[in-house]
Amino acid sequence: MSFLTQMSPAQAAALWSGLLILLMVALSVRVVLARRSNRVLLGDGGNAQVILAGRVFSNASEYIPAGIAALAVLTLLGLPAYALHMVGGLLFAGRVIHAISLSDRKPTPGRVIGMALTFVALILAGAMLVVHAFVG
């Protein structure tokens, strides 16, 4: 893991942004596969499996773009790589845990943990951006 500590801020932002984008693609593929296996041409067809896959993707697409934007701005502001690793790592972990744990049957601890990590990452990024706006 020493390679993480040797990264520049731009490399750290690129790592986490890239992983988050790949996660969104994987979740999108799950929607496509659910539609194909359930013969749903458009939308969700009222099929529970397609609805769940679509909701998992939609949930990720609601949070990941803001996280990637925050990583980009934090990088432009010159924050150190460890700050970008904190935000990116927390957000990525939160989104993966949430996606794996989301179920239409019942709330799961992983769903709560995933959302908590996502919120911590975004609150941390937001706080760093606001503080940096005044401190410079």
PEDA-V865610 format. One record per residue. N is the residue number from 1. RES is the residue in three letters. SS is DSSP state (@ for helix, = for strand, . for the rest). PHI is phi in whole degrees, 0 to 359 (NA if undefined). Layout:
n: (N:N)
res: (RES:RES)
ss: (SS:SS)
phi: (PHI:PHI)
This chain:
n: (1:2:3:4:5:6:7:8:9:10:11:12:13:14:15:16:17:18:19:20:21:22:23:24:25:26:27:28:29:30:31:32:33:34:35:36:37:38:39:40:41:42:43:44:45:46:47:48:49:50:51:52:53:54:55:56:57:58:59:60:61:62:63:64:65:66:67:68:69:70:71:72:73:74:75:76:77:78:79:80:81:82:83:84:85:86:87:88:89:90:91:92:93:94:95:96:97:98:99:100:101:102:103:104:105:106:107:108:109:110:111:112:113:114:115:116:117:118:119:120:121:122:123:124:125:126:127:128:129:130:131:132:133:134:135:136)
res: (MET:SER:PHE:LEU:THR:GLN:MET:SER:PRO:ALA:GLN:ALA:ALA:ALA:LEU:TRP:SER:GLY:LEU:LEU:ILE:LEU:LEU:MET:VAL:ALA:LEU:SER:VAL:ARG:VAL:VAL:LEU:ALA:ARG:ARG:SER:ASN:ARG:VAL:LEU:LEU:GLY:ASP:GLY:GLY:ASN:ALA:GLN:VAL:ILE:LEU:ALA:GLY:ARG:VAL:PHE:SER:ASN:ALA:SER:GLU:TYR:ILE:PRO:ALA:GLY:ILE:ALA:ALA:LEU:ALA:VAL:LEU:THR:LEU:LEU:GLY:LEU:PRO:ALA:TYR:ALA:LEU:HIS:MET:VAL:GLY:GLY:LEU:LEU:PHE:ALA:GLY:ARG:VAL:ILE:HIS:ALA:ILE:SER:LEU:SER:ASP:ARG:LYS:PRO:THR:PRO:GLY:ARG:VAL:ILE:GLY:MET:ALA:LEU:THR:PHE:VAL:ALA:LEU:ILE:LEU:ALA:GLY:ALA:MET:LEU:VAL:VAL:HIS:ALA:PHE:VAL:GLY)
ss: (.:@:@:@:@:.:.:.:@:@:@:@:@:@:@:@:@:@:@:@:@:@:@:@:@:@:@:@:@:@:@:@:@:@:@:@:@:.:.:.:.:.:.:.:.:.:.:@:@:@:@:@:@:@:@:@:@:@:@:@:@:@:@:@:@:@:@:@:@:@:@:@:@:@:@:@:.:.:.:.:@:@:@:@:@:@:@:@:@:@:@:@:@:@:@:@:@:@:@:@:@:.:.:.:.:.:.:.:@:@:@:@:@:@:@:@:@:@:@:@:@:@:@:@:@:@:@:@:@:@:@:@:@:@:@:.)
phi: (NA:295:298:294:285:267:284:282:303:295:294:297:297:295:301:289:296:298:296:294:295:297:297:297:296:298:293:293:298:299:294:301:295:295:296:296:292:254:54:255:280:216:71:248:60:74:276:300:294:290:300:295:300:294:290:298:297:300:298:297:288:279:250:297:302:296:295:294:298:297:300:296:291:300:295:299:281:85:294:291:303:298:293:290:295:298:296:296:295:297:295:297:300:299:290:293:299:297:297:291:269:294:222:272:272:196:294:239:301:298:297:293:297:300:292:298:296:298:296:299:299:289:294:299:297:299:296:298:294:294:299:295:296:262:271:82)
